[in-house]
């Protein structure tokens, strides 16, 4: 079950584990880094999976995802000044 909506993912949650649910709006890859844009009723949040930081099983699951899939994703919030909302 989700713990937060996308609009609630802010810098004050940095370091905390959250679960977000929604549908995949976009997927892209940049080297060893995979990006997912997840959309829910409150907005969108960017999710990243980096080789070496997540298990090979997670990377395999991410590579099998497609646009419009409905997913529940658990992960740690990380501060990133370049990202929307700073996380």
PyMOL Python script that loads the backbone (N, CA, C, O; Angstrom):
from pymol import cmd

cmd.read_pdbstr("""\
ATOM      1  N   UNK A   1       0.835  -1.178   0.000  1.00  0.00           N
ATOM      2  CA  UNK A   1       0.000   0.000   0.000  1.00  0.00           C
ATOM      3  C   UNK A   1       0.885   1.249   0.000  1.00  0.00           C
ATOM      4  O   UNK A   1       1.939   1.270   0.636  1.00  0.00           O
ATOM      5  N   UNK A   2       0.461   2.260  -0.699  1.00  0.00           N
ATOM      6  CA  UNK A   2       1.220   3.514  -0.808  1.00  0.00           C
ATOM      7  C   UNK A   2       1.314   4.200   0.555  1.00  0.00           C
ATOM      8  O   UNK A   2       0.403   4.123   1.381  1.00  0.00           O
ATOM      9  N   UNK A   3       2.441   4.869   0.759  1.00  0.00           N
ATOM     10  CA  UNK A   3       2.619   5.675   1.968  1.00  0.00           C
ATOM     11  C   UNK A   3       2.490   7.163   1.664  1.00  0.00           C
ATOM     12  O   UNK A   3       2.179   7.955   2.553  1.00  0.00           O
ATOM     13  N   UNK A   4       2.730   7.547   0.395  1.00  0.00           N
ATOM     14  CA  UNK A   4       2.719   8.956   0.007  1.00  0.00           C
ATOM     15  C   UNK A   4       2.219   9.115  -1.427  1.00  0.00           C
ATOM     16  O   UNK A   4       2.363   8.216  -2.255  1.00  0.00           O
ATOM     17  N   UNK A   5       1.636  10.266  -1.699  1.00  0.00           N
ATOM     18  CA  UNK A   5       1.354  10.676  -3.078  1.00  0.00           C
ATOM     19  C   UNK A   5       2.566  11.448  -3.584  1.00  0.00           C
ATOM     20  O   UNK A   5       3.371  11.943  -2.796  1.00  0.00           O
ATOM     21  N   UNK A   6       2.687  11.545  -4.890  1.00  0.00           N
ATOM     22  CA  UNK A   6       3.860  12.195  -5.488  1.00  0.00           C
ATOM     23  C   UNK A   6       4.064  13.619  -4.980  1.00  0.00           C
ATOM     24  O   UNK A   6       5.203  14.041  -4.778  1.00  0.00           O
ATOM     25  N   UNK A   7       2.999  14.354  -4.774  1.00  0.00           N
ATOM     26  CA  UNK A   7       3.120  15.750  -4.328  1.00  0.00           C
ATOM     27  C   UNK A   7       3.666  15.866  -2.902  1.00  0.00           C
ATOM     28  O   UNK A   7       4.083  16.948  -2.487  1.00  0.00           O
ATOM     29  N   UNK A   8       3.668  14.771  -2.157  1.00  0.00           N
ATOM     30  CA  UNK A   8       4.161  14.779  -0.779  1.00  0.00           C
ATOM     31  C   UNK A   8       5.658  14.463  -0.681  1.00  0.00           C
ATOM     32  O   UNK A   8       6.245  14.562   0.396  1.00  0.00           O
ATOM     33  N   UNK A   9       6.265  14.089  -1.794  1.00  0.00           N
ATOM     34  CA  UNK A   9       7.686  13.738  -1.789  1.00  0.00           C
ATOM     35  C   UNK A   9       8.495  15.029  -1.852  1.00  0.00           C
ATOM     36  O   UNK A   9       8.655  15.630  -2.915  1.00  0.00           O
ATOM     37  N   UNK A  10       8.994  15.435  -0.709  1.00  0.00           N
ATOM     38  CA  UNK A  10       9.737  16.696  -0.559  1.00  0.00           C
ATOM     39  C   UNK A  10      11.059  16.427   0.157  1.00  0.00           C
ATOM     40  O   UNK A  10      11.317  15.311   0.608  1.00  0.00           O
ATOM     41  N   UNK A  11      11.893  17.468   0.256  1.00  0.00           N
ATOM     42  CA  UNK A  11      13.215  17.326   0.873  1.00  0.00           C
ATOM     43  C   UNK A  11      13.165  16.846   2.320  1.00  0.00           C
ATOM     44  O   UNK A  11      14.102  16.196   2.784  1.00  0.00           O
ATOM     45  N   UNK A  12      12.099  17.153   3.032  1.00  0.00           N
ATOM     46  CA  UNK A  12      12.031  16.725   4.433  1.00  0.00           C
ATOM     47  C   UNK A  12      11.936  15.205   4.574  1.00  0.00           C
ATOM     48  O   UNK A  12      12.121  14.672   5.668  1.00  0.00           O
ATOM     49  N   UNK A  13      11.647  14.504   3.472  1.00  0.00           N
ATOM     50  CA  UNK A  13      11.595  13.041   3.498  1.00  0.00           C
ATOM     51  C   UNK A  13      12.927  12.411   3.089  1.00  0.00           C
ATOM     52  O   UNK A  13      13.036  11.186   3.035  1.00  0.00           O
ATOM     53  N   UNK A  14      13.930  13.224   2.804  1.00  0.00           N
ATOM     54  CA  UNK A  14      15.229  12.705   2.372  1.00  0.00           C
ATOM     55  C   UNK A  14      15.763  11.702   3.393  1.00  0.00           C
ATOM     56  O   UNK A  14      15.807  11.977   4.592  1.00  0.00           O
ATOM     57  N   UNK A  15      16.167  10.533   2.890  1.00  0.00           N
ATOM     58  CA  UNK A  15      16.666   9.471   3.759  1.00  0.00           C
ATOM     59  C   UNK A  15      15.605   8.507   4.233  1.00  0.00           C
ATOM     60  O   UNK A  15      15.932   7.466   4.803  1.00  0.00           O
ATOM     61  N   UNK A  16      14.346   8.823   4.015  1.00  0.00           N
ATOM     62  CA  UNK A  16      13.236   7.966   4.444  1.00  0.00           C
ATOM     63  C   UNK A  16      12.815   7.034   3.301  1.00  0.00           C
ATOM     64  O   UNK A  16      12.994   7.355   2.126  1.00  0.00           O
ATOM     65  N   UNK A  17      12.260   5.893   3.660  1.00  0.00           N
ATOM     66  CA  UNK A  17      11.724   4.951   2.684  1.00  0.00           C
ATOM     67  C   UNK A  17      10.240   5.244   2.493  1.00  0.00           C
ATOM     68  O   UNK A  17       9.492   5.378   3.461  1.00  0.00           O
ATOM     69  N   UNK A  18       9.826   5.342   1.231  1.00  0.00           N
ATOM     70  CA  UNK A  18       8.422   5.611   0.907  1.00  0.00           C
ATOM     71  C   UNK A  18       7.943   4.613  -0.142  1.00  0.00           C
ATOM     72  O   UNK A  18       8.743   3.966  -0.819  1.00  0.00           O
ATOM     73  N   UNK A  19       6.626   4.503  -0.260  1.00  0.00           N
ATOM     74  CA  UNK A  19       6.001   3.714  -1.320  1.00  0.00           C
ATOM     75  C   UNK A  19       5.051   4.621  -2.078  1.00  0.00           C
ATOM     76  O   UNK A  19       4.176   5.257  -1.489  1.00  0.00           O
ATOM     77  N   UNK A  20       5.234   4.675  -3.395  1.00  0.00           N
ATOM     78  CA  UNK A  20       4.351   5.456  -4.255  1.00  0.00           C
ATOM     79  C   UNK A  20       3.715   4.514  -5.268  1.00  0.00           C
ATOM     80  O   UNK A  20       4.310   3.511  -5.662  1.00  0.00           O
ATOM     81  N   UNK A  21       2.509   4.849  -5.678  1.00  0.00           N
ATOM     82  CA  UNK A  21       1.787   4.019  -6.644  1.00  0.00           C
ATOM     83  C   UNK A  21       1.209   4.914  -7.726  1.00  0.00           C
ATOM     84  O   UNK A  21       0.831   6.058  -7.473  1.00  0.00           O
ATOM     85  N   UNK A  22       1.149   4.382  -8.919  1.00  0.00           N
ATOM     86  CA  UNK A  22       0.587   5.129 -10.033  1.00  0.00           C
ATOM     87  C   UNK A  22       0.897   4.435 -11.335  1.00  0.00           C
ATOM     88  O   UNK A  22       1.202   3.243 -11.364  1.00  0.00           O
ATOM     89  N   UNK A  23       0.818   5.192 -12.418  1.00  0.00           N
ATOM     90  CA  UNK A  23       1.112   4.606 -13.717  1.00  0.00           C
ATOM     91  C   UNK A  23       2.367   5.250 -14.286  1.00  0.00           C
ATOM     92  O   UNK A  23       2.688   6.401 -13.988  1.00  0.00           O
ATOM     93  N   UNK A  24       3.061   4.489 -15.103  1.00  0.00           N
ATOM     94  CA  UNK A  24       4.315   4.962 -15.680  1.00  0.00           C
ATOM     95  C   UNK A  24       4.020   5.865 -16.860  1.00  0.00           C
ATOM     96  O   UNK A  24       3.425   5.437 -17.849  1.00  0.00           O
ATOM     97  N   UNK A  25       4.440   7.113 -16.752  1.00  0.00           N
ATOM     98  CA  UNK A  25       4.259   8.080 -17.833  1.00  0.00           C
ATOM     99  C   UNK A  25       5.409   8.012 -18.824  1.00  0.00           C
ATOM    100  O   UNK A  25       5.197   8.124 -20.032  1.00  0.00           O
ATOM    101  N   UNK A  26       6.630   7.828 -18.319  1.00  0.00           N
ATOM    102  CA  UNK A  26       7.773   7.720 -19.233  1.00  0.00           C
ATOM    103  C   UNK A  26       8.885   6.899 -18.600  1.00  0.00           C
ATOM    104  O   UNK A  26       8.996   6.776 -17.380  1.00  0.00           O
ATOM    105  N   UNK A  27       9.702   6.342 -19.485  1.00  0.00           N
ATOM    106  CA  UNK A  27      10.875   5.561 -19.097  1.00  0.00           C
ATOM    107  C   UNK A  27      12.030   6.004 -19.976  1.00  0.00           C
ATOM    108  O   UNK A  27      11.855   6.236 -21.172  1.00  0.00           O
ATOM    109  N   UNK A  28      13.212   6.122 -19.383  1.00  0.00           N
ATOM    110  CA  UNK A  28      14.390   6.399 -20.206  1.00  0.00           C
ATOM    111  C   UNK A  28      15.623   5.869 -19.499  1.00  0.00           C
ATOM    112  O   UNK A  28      15.618   5.602 -18.297  1.00  0.00           O
ATOM    113  N   UNK A  29      16.672   5.726 -20.282  1.00  0.00           N
ATOM    114  CA  UNK A  29      17.918   5.185 -19.780  1.00  0.00           C
ATOM    115  C   UNK A  29      19.056   6.121 -20.146  1.00  0.00           C
ATOM    116  O   UNK A  29      19.063   6.707 -21.228  1.00  0.00           O
ATOM    117  N   UNK A  30      20.006   6.259 -19.252  1.00  0.00           N
ATOM    118  CA  UNK A  30      21.197   7.063 -19.512  1.00  0.00           C
ATOM    119  C   UNK A  30      22.378   6.322 -18.893  1.00  0.00           C
ATOM    120  O   UNK A  30      22.667   6.484 -17.707  1.00  0.00           O
ATOM    121  N   UNK A  31      23.055   5.514 -19.696  1.00  0.00           N
ATOM    122  CA  UNK A  31      24.151   4.692 -19.182  1.00  0.00           C
ATOM    123  C   UNK A  31      23.653   3.663 -18.189  1.00  0.00           C
ATOM    124  O   UNK A  31      22.769   2.866 -18.505  1.00  0.00           O
ATOM    125  N   UNK A  32      24.213   3.675 -16.992  1.00  0.00           N
ATOM    126  CA  UNK A  32      23.827   2.721 -15.945  1.00  0.00           C
ATOM    127  C   UNK A  32      22.656   3.200 -15.105  1.00  0.00           C
ATOM    128  O   UNK A  32      22.350   2.609 -14.069  1.00  0.00           O
ATOM    129  N   UNK A  33      22.003   4.260 -15.540  1.00  0.00           N
ATOM    130  CA  UNK A  33      20.925   4.871 -14.774  1.00  0.00           C
ATOM    131  C   UNK A  33      19.612   4.784 -15.539  1.00  0.00           C
ATOM    132  O   UNK A  33      19.537   5.164 -16.707  1.00  0.00           O
ATOM    133  N   UNK A  34      18.580   4.279 -14.870  1.00  0.00           N
ATOM    134  CA  UNK A  34      17.245   4.190 -15.468  1.00  0.00           C
ATOM    135  C   UNK A  34      16.336   5.182 -14.753  1.00  0.00           C
ATOM    136  O   UNK A  34      16.376   5.308 -13.529  1.00  0.00           O
ATOM    137  N   UNK A  35      15.522   5.879 -15.527  1.00  0.00           N
ATOM    138  CA  UNK A  35      14.596   6.875 -14.995  1.00  0.00           C
ATOM    139  C   UNK A  35      13.164   6.442 -15.273  1.00  0.00           C
ATOM    140  O   UNK A  35      12.844   5.990 -16.372  1.00  0.00           O
ATOM    141  N   UNK A  36      12.309   6.584 -14.273  1.00  0.00           N
ATOM    142  CA  UNK A  36      10.874   6.331 -14.415  1.00  0.00           C
ATOM    143  C   UNK A  36      10.157   7.590 -13.957  1.00  0.00           C
ATOM    144  O   UNK A  36      10.447   8.113 -12.881  1.00  0.00           O
ATOM    145  N   UNK A  37       9.224   8.079 -14.762  1.00  0.00           N
ATOM    146  CA  UNK A  37       8.333   9.142 -14.301  1.00  0.00           C
ATOM    147  C   UNK A  37       7.015   8.473 -13.950  1.00  0.00           C
ATOM    148  O   UNK A  37       6.334   7.920 -14.813  1.00  0.00           O
ATOM    149  N   UNK A  38       6.666   8.531 -12.675  1.00  0.00           N
ATOM    150  CA  UNK A  38       5.453   7.910 -12.151  1.00  0.00           C
ATOM    151  C   UNK A  38       4.422   8.998 -11.894  1.00  0.00           C
ATOM    152  O   UNK A  38       4.717  10.002 -11.246  1.00  0.00           O
ATOM    153  N   UNK A  39       3.224   8.798 -12.399  1.00  0.00           N
ATOM    154  CA  UNK A  39       2.149   9.772 -12.236  1.00  0.00           C
ATOM    155  C   UNK A  39       1.038   9.172 -11.380  1.00  0.00           C
ATOM    156  O   UNK A  39       0.631   8.027 -11.578  1.00  0.00           O
ATOM    157  N   UNK A  40       0.557   9.966 -10.426  1.00  0.00           N
ATOM    158  CA  UNK A  40      -0.611   9.574  -9.641  1.00  0.00           C
ATOM    159  C   UNK A  40      -1.598  10.735  -9.640  1.00  0.00           C
ATOM    160  O   UNK A  40      -1.407  11.702 -10.378  1.00  0.00           O
ATOM    161  N   UNK A  41      -2.635  10.659  -8.838  1.00  0.00           N
ATOM    162  CA  UNK A  41      -3.672  11.700  -8.878  1.00  0.00           C
ATOM    163  C   UNK A  41      -3.179  13.062  -8.393  1.00  0.00           C
ATOM    164  O   UNK A  41      -3.830  14.078  -8.634  1.00  0.00           O
ATOM    165  N   UNK A  42      -2.036  13.087  -7.711  1.00  0.00           N
ATOM    166  CA  UNK A  42      -1.523  14.336  -7.153  1.00  0.00           C
ATOM    167  C   UNK A  42      -0.431  14.979  -8.004  1.00  0.00           C
ATOM    168  O   UNK A  42      -0.070  16.133  -7.772  1.00  0.00           O
ATOM    169  N   UNK A  43       0.095  14.253  -8.979  1.00  0.00           N
ATOM    170  CA  UNK A  43       1.172  14.798  -9.804  1.00  0.00           C
ATOM    171  C   UNK A  43       2.110  13.711 -10.276  1.00  0.00           C
ATOM    172  O   UNK A  43       1.692  12.585 -10.545  1.00  0.00           O
ATOM    173  N   UNK A  44       3.394  14.059 -10.376  1.00  0.00           N
ATOM    174  CA  UNK A  44       4.403  13.119 -10.872  1.00  0.00           C
ATOM    175  C   UNK A  44       5.637  13.148  -9.986  1.00  0.00           C
ATOM    176  O   UNK A  44       5.918  14.135  -9.307  1.00  0.00           O
ATOM    177  N   UNK A  45       6.361  12.044 -10.012  1.00  0.00           N
ATOM    178  CA  UNK A  45       7.622  11.938  -9.284  1.00  0.00           C
ATOM    179  C   UNK A  45       8.595  11.144 -10.155  1.00  0.00           C
ATOM    180  O   UNK A  45       8.202  10.212 -10.856  1.00  0.00           O
ATOM    181  N   UNK A  46       9.869  11.530 -10.098  1.00  0.00           N
ATOM    182  CA  UNK A  46      10.892  10.808 -10.856  1.00  0.00           C
ATOM    183  C   UNK A  46      11.544   9.774  -9.957  1.00  0.00           C
ATOM    184  O   UNK A  46      11.907  10.058  -8.816  1.00  0.00           O
ATOM    185  N   UNK A  47      11.686   8.571 -10.494  1.00  0.00           N
ATOM    186  CA  UNK A  47      12.296   7.460  -9.776  1.00  0.00           C
ATOM    187  C   UNK A  47      13.528   7.037 -10.557  1.00  0.00           C
ATOM    188  O   UNK A  47      13.492   6.964 -11.786  1.00  0.00           O
ATOM    189  N   UNK A  48      14.617   6.758  -9.855  1.00  0.00           N
ATOM    190  CA  UNK A  48      15.836   6.313 -10.522  1.00  0.00           C
ATOM    191  C   UNK A  48      16.267   4.956  -9.984  1.00  0.00           C
ATOM    192  O   UNK A  48      16.047   4.626  -8.819  1.00  0.00           O
ATOM    193  N   UNK A  49      16.884   4.182 -10.865  1.00  0.00           N
ATOM    194  CA  UNK A  49      17.482   2.901 -10.489  1.00  0.00           C
ATOM    195  C   UNK A  49      18.868   2.863 -11.116  1.00  0.00           C
ATOM    196  O   UNK A  49      19.000   2.890 -12.339  1.00  0.00           O
ATOM    197  N   UNK A  50      19.895   2.800 -10.287  1.00  0.00           N
ATOM    198  CA  UNK A  50      21.275   2.849 -10.781  1.00  0.00           C
ATOM    199  C   UNK A  50      21.969   1.519 -10.534  1.00  0.00           C
ATOM    200  O   UNK A  50      21.939   0.973  -9.431  1.00  0.00           O
ATOM    201  N   UNK A  51      22.597   1.012 -11.591  1.00  0.00           N
ATOM    202  CA  UNK A  51      23.357  -0.227 -11.472  1.00  0.00           C
ATOM    203  C   UNK A  51      24.411  -0.046 -10.386  1.00  0.00           C
ATOM    204  O   UNK A  51      25.107   0.968 -10.339  1.00  0.00           O
ATOM    205  N   UNK A  52      24.515  -1.039  -9.520  1.00  0.00           N
ATOM    206  CA  UNK A  52      25.452  -0.964  -8.408  1.00  0.00           C
ATOM    207  C   UNK A  52      24.813  -0.453  -7.129  1.00  0.00           C
ATOM    208  O   UNK A  52      25.338  -0.669  -6.037  1.00  0.00           O
ATOM    209  N   UNK A  53      23.670   0.231  -7.262  1.00  0.00           N
ATOM    210  CA  UNK A  53      22.958   0.729  -6.078  1.00  0.00           C
ATOM    211  C   UNK A  53      21.681  -0.054  -5.804  1.00  0.00           C
ATOM    212  O   UNK A  53      21.182  -0.072  -4.679  1.00  0.00           O
ATOM    213  N   UNK A  54      21.154  -0.703  -6.850  1.00  0.00           N
ATOM    214  CA  UNK A  54      19.992  -1.579  -6.683  1.00  0.00           C
ATOM    215  C   UNK A  54      20.386  -2.966  -7.185  1.00  0.00           C
ATOM    216  O   UNK A  54      21.345  -3.109  -7.944  1.00  0.00           O
ATOM    217  N   UNK A  55      19.655  -3.966  -6.765  1.00  0.00           N
ATOM    218  CA  UNK A  55      19.991  -5.339  -7.145  1.00  0.00           C
ATOM    219  C   UNK A  55      19.772  -5.569  -8.642  1.00  0.00           C
ATOM    220  O   UNK A  55      19.023  -4.842  -9.294  1.00  0.00           O
ATOM    221  N   UNK A  56      20.436  -6.585  -9.164  1.00  0.00           N
ATOM    222  CA  UNK A  56      20.246  -6.956 -10.572  1.00  0.00           C
ATOM    223  C   UNK A  56      18.799  -7.349 -10.829  1.00  0.00           C
ATOM    224  O   UNK A  56      18.275  -7.118 -11.919  1.00  0.00           O
ATOM    225  N   UNK A  57      18.143  -7.950  -9.819  1.00  0.00           N
ATOM    226  CA  UNK A  57      16.737  -8.333  -9.961  1.00  0.00           C
ATOM    227  C   UNK A  57      15.858  -7.100 -10.168  1.00  0.00           C
ATOM    228  O   UNK A  57      14.956  -7.113 -11.006  1.00  0.00           O
ATOM    229  N   UNK A  58      16.116  -6.045  -9.413  1.00  0.00           N
ATOM    230  CA  UNK A  58      15.351  -4.796  -9.574  1.00  0.00           C
ATOM    231  C   UNK A  58      15.602  -4.205 -10.954  1.00  0.00           C
ATOM    232  O   UNK A  58      14.659  -3.778 -11.621  1.00  0.00           O
ATOM    233  N   UNK A  59      16.860  -4.175 -11.394  1.00  0.00           N
ATOM    234  CA  UNK A  59      17.173  -3.645 -12.730  1.00  0.00           C
ATOM    235  C   UNK A  59      16.458  -4.435 -13.816  1.00  0.00           C
ATOM    236  O   UNK A  59      15.980  -3.859 -14.793  1.00  0.00           O
ATOM    237  N   UNK A  60      16.383  -5.750 -13.651  1.00  0.00           N
ATOM    238  CA  UNK A  60      15.671  -6.590 -14.625  1.00  0.00           C
ATOM    239  C   UNK A  60      14.186  -6.235 -14.634  1.00  0.00           C
ATOM    240  O   UNK A  60      13.585  -6.099 -15.699  1.00  0.00           O
ATOM    241  N   UNK A  61      13.597  -6.086 -13.448  1.00  0.00           N
ATOM    242  CA  UNK A  61      12.181  -5.728 -13.370  1.00  0.00           C
ATOM    243  C   UNK A  61      11.922  -4.370 -14.016  1.00  0.00           C
ATOM    244  O   UNK A  61      10.934  -4.203 -14.730  1.00  0.00           O
ATOM    245  N   UNK A  62      12.799  -3.404 -13.771  1.00  0.00           N
ATOM    246  CA  UNK A  62      12.640  -2.070 -14.361  1.00  0.00           C
ATOM    247  C   UNK A  62      12.722  -2.153 -15.877  1.00  0.00           C
ATOM    248  O   UNK A  62      11.972  -1.471 -16.575  1.00  0.00           O
ATOM    249  N   UNK A  63      13.626  -2.982 -16.397  1.00  0.00           N
ATOM    250  CA  UNK A  63      13.780  -3.092 -17.854  1.00  0.00           C
ATOM    251  C   UNK A  63      12.555  -3.722 -18.516  1.00  0.00           C
ATOM    252  O   UNK A  63      12.355  -3.559 -19.719  1.00  0.00           O
ATOM    253  N   UNK A  64      11.743  -4.433 -17.755  1.00  0.00           N
ATOM    254  CA  UNK A  64      10.536  -5.067 -18.294  1.00  0.00           C
ATOM    255  C   UNK A  64       9.307  -4.158 -18.228  1.00  0.00           C
ATOM    256  O   UNK A  64       8.251  -4.506 -18.756  1.00  0.00           O
ATOM    257  N   UNK A  65       9.439  -3.001 -17.585  1.00  0.00           N
ATOM    258  CA  UNK A  65       8.310  -2.072 -17.472  1.00  0.00           C
ATOM    259  C   UNK A  65       8.050  -1.366 -18.796  1.00  0.00           C
ATOM    260  O   UNK A  65       8.955  -1.207 -19.614  1.00  0.00           O
ATOM    261  N   UNK A  66       6.813  -0.948 -18.996  1.00  0.00           N
ATOM    262  CA  UNK A  66       6.409  -0.200 -20.187  1.00  0.00           C
ATOM    263  C   UNK A  66       5.527   0.968 -19.760  1.00  0.00           C
ATOM    264  O   UNK A  66       4.989   0.991 -18.654  1.00  0.00           O
ATOM    265  N   UNK A  67       5.391   1.939 -20.670  1.00  0.00           N
ATOM    266  CA  UNK A  67       4.502   3.077 -20.410  1.00  0.00           C
ATOM    267  C   UNK A  67       3.094   2.568 -20.099  1.00  0.00           C
ATOM    268  O   UNK A  67       2.633   1.575 -20.662  1.00  0.00           O
ATOM    269  N   UNK A  68       2.434   3.270 -19.194  1.00  0.00           N
ATOM    270  CA  UNK A  68       1.058   2.996 -18.772  1.00  0.00           C
ATOM    271  C   UNK A  68       0.920   1.800 -17.832  1.00  0.00           C
ATOM    272  O   UNK A  68      -0.189   1.510 -17.383  1.00  0.00           O
ATOM    273  N   UNK A  69       2.014   1.094 -17.521  1.00  0.00           N
ATOM    274  CA  UNK A  69       1.928   0.049 -16.506  1.00  0.00           C
ATOM    275  C   UNK A  69       1.566   0.715 -15.181  1.00  0.00           C
ATOM    276  O   UNK A  69       2.007   1.830 -14.905  1.00  0.00           O
ATOM    277  N   UNK A  70       0.774   0.041 -14.370  1.00  0.00           N
ATOM    278  CA  UNK A  70       0.433   0.516 -13.029  1.00  0.00           C
ATOM    279  C   UNK A  70       1.342  -0.220 -12.046  1.00  0.00           C
ATOM    280  O   UNK A  70       1.420  -1.449 -12.056  1.00  0.00           O
ATOM    281  N   UNK A  71       2.024   0.548 -11.200  1.00  0.00           N
ATOM    282  CA  UNK A  71       3.029  -0.046 -10.320  1.00  0.00           C
ATOM    283  C   UNK A  71       2.968   0.545  -8.911  1.00  0.00           C
ATOM    284  O   UNK A  71       2.429   1.630  -8.691  1.00  0.00           O
ATOM    285  N   UNK A  72       3.526  -0.192  -7.984  1.00  0.00           N
ATOM    286  CA  UNK A  72       3.790   0.271  -6.621  1.00  0.00           C
ATOM    287  C   UNK A  72       5.296   0.156  -6.443  1.00  0.00           C
ATOM    288  O   UNK A  72       5.858  -0.928  -6.600  1.00  0.00           O
ATOM    289  N   UNK A  73       5.951   1.260  -6.119  1.00  0.00           N
ATOM    290  CA  UNK A  73       7.408   1.274  -6.009  1.00  0.00           C
ATOM    291  C   UNK A  73       7.810   1.758  -4.623  1.00  0.00           C
ATOM    292  O   UNK A  73       7.318   2.774  -4.131  1.00  0.00           O
ATOM    293  N   UNK A  74       8.720   1.003  -4.006  1.00  0.00           N
ATOM    294  CA  UNK A  74       9.264   1.381  -2.704  1.00  0.00           C
ATOM    295  C   UNK A  74      10.721   1.771  -2.886  1.00  0.00           C
ATOM    296  O   UNK A  74      11.475   1.099  -3.590  1.00  0.00           O
ATOM    297  N   UNK A  75      11.103   2.856  -2.248  1.00  0.00           N
ATOM    298  CA  UNK A  75      12.493   3.284  -2.338  1.00  0.00           C
ATOM    299  C   UNK A  75      12.794   4.396  -1.359  1.00  0.00           C
ATOM    300  O   UNK A  75      11.914   4.900  -0.662  1.00  0.00           O
ATOM    301  N   UNK A  76      14.057   4.762  -1.325  1.00  0.00           N
ATOM    302  CA  UNK A  76      14.520   5.817  -0.428  1.00  0.00           C
ATOM    303  C   UNK A  76      14.509   7.159  -1.143  1.00  0.00           C
ATOM    304  O   UNK A  76      14.922   7.261  -2.298  1.00  0.00           O
ATOM    305  N   UNK A  77      14.039   8.176  -0.457  1.00  0.00           N
ATOM    306  CA  UNK A  77      14.033   9.537  -1.000  1.00  0.00           C
ATOM    307  C   UNK A  77      15.442  10.100  -0.851  1.00  0.00           C
ATOM    308  O   UNK A  77      16.058  10.005   0.210  1.00  0.00           O
ATOM    309  N   UNK A  78      15.936  10.689  -1.937  1.00  0.00           N
ATOM    310  CA  UNK A  78      17.270  11.292  -1.909  1.00  0.00           C
ATOM    311  C   UNK A  78      17.192  12.739  -2.345  1.00  0.00           C
ATOM    312  O   UNK A  78      16.518  13.083  -3.316  1.00  0.00           O
ATOM    313  N   UNK A  79      17.897  13.579  -1.605  1.00  0.00           N
ATOM    314  CA  UNK A  79      17.960  14.994  -1.950  1.00  0.00           C
ATOM    315  C   UNK A  79      18.743  15.152  -3.252  1.00  0.00           C
ATOM    316  O   UNK A  79      19.788  14.530  -3.446  1.00  0.00           O
ATOM    317  N   UNK A  80      18.215  16.001  -4.142  1.00  0.00           N
ATOM    318  CA  UNK A  80      18.886  16.318  -5.400  1.00  0.00           C
ATOM    319  C   UNK A  80      18.443  17.715  -5.797  1.00  0.00           C
ATOM    320  O   UNK A  80      17.301  17.908  -6.212  1.00  0.00           O
ATOM    321  N   UNK A  81      19.321  18.675  -5.677  1.00  0.00           N
ATOM    322  CA  UNK A  81      18.962  20.069  -5.941  1.00  0.00           C
ATOM    323  C   UNK A  81      18.523  20.318  -7.378  1.00  0.00           C
ATOM    324  O   UNK A  81      17.849  21.313  -7.647  1.00  0.00           O
ATOM    325  N   UNK A  82      18.889  19.436  -8.309  1.00  0.00           N
ATOM    326  CA  UNK A  82      18.506  19.603  -9.708  1.00  0.00           C
ATOM    327  C   UNK A  82      17.118  19.036 -10.008  1.00  0.00           C
ATOM    328  O   UNK A  82      16.539  19.341 -11.051  1.00  0.00           O
ATOM    329  N   UNK A  83      16.590  18.227  -9.121  1.00  0.00           N
ATOM    330  CA  UNK A  83      15.306  17.570  -9.353  1.00  0.00           C
ATOM    331  C   UNK A  83      14.148  18.465  -8.915  1.00  0.00           C
ATOM    332  O   UNK A  83      14.314  19.329  -8.054  1.00  0.00           O
ATOM    333  N   UNK A  84      12.974  18.252  -9.513  1.00  0.00           N
ATOM    334  CA  UNK A  84      11.792  18.980  -9.046  1.00  0.00           C
ATOM    335  C   UNK A  84      11.568  18.703  -7.556  1.00  0.00           C
ATOM    336  O   UNK A  84      11.763  17.575  -7.102  1.00  0.00           O
ATOM    337  N   UNK A  85      11.173  19.690  -6.817  1.00  0.00           N
ATOM    338  CA  UNK A  85      10.967  19.598  -5.362  1.00  0.00           C
ATOM    339  C   UNK A  85      12.252  19.297  -4.595  1.00  0.00           C
ATOM    340  O   UNK A  85      12.211  19.079  -3.385  1.00  0.00           O
ATOM    341  N   UNK A  86      13.394  19.283  -5.288  1.00  0.00           N
ATOM    342  CA  UNK A  86      14.674  19.073  -4.616  1.00  0.00           C
ATOM    343  C   UNK A  86      14.961  17.653  -4.192  1.00  0.00           C
ATOM    344  O   UNK A  86      15.911  17.403  -3.450  1.00  0.00           O
ATOM    345  N   UNK A  87      14.142  16.714  -4.659  1.00  0.00           N
ATOM    346  CA  UNK A  87      14.356  15.294  -4.346  1.00  0.00           C
ATOM    347  C   UNK A  87      14.173  14.449  -5.578  1.00  0.00           C
ATOM    348  O   UNK A  87      14.312  13.228  -5.515  1.00  0.00           O
TER     349      UNK A  87
END
""", "prot")
cmd.dss("prot")
cmd.show_as("cartoon", "prot")
cmd.util.cbc("prot")
cmd.orient("prot")
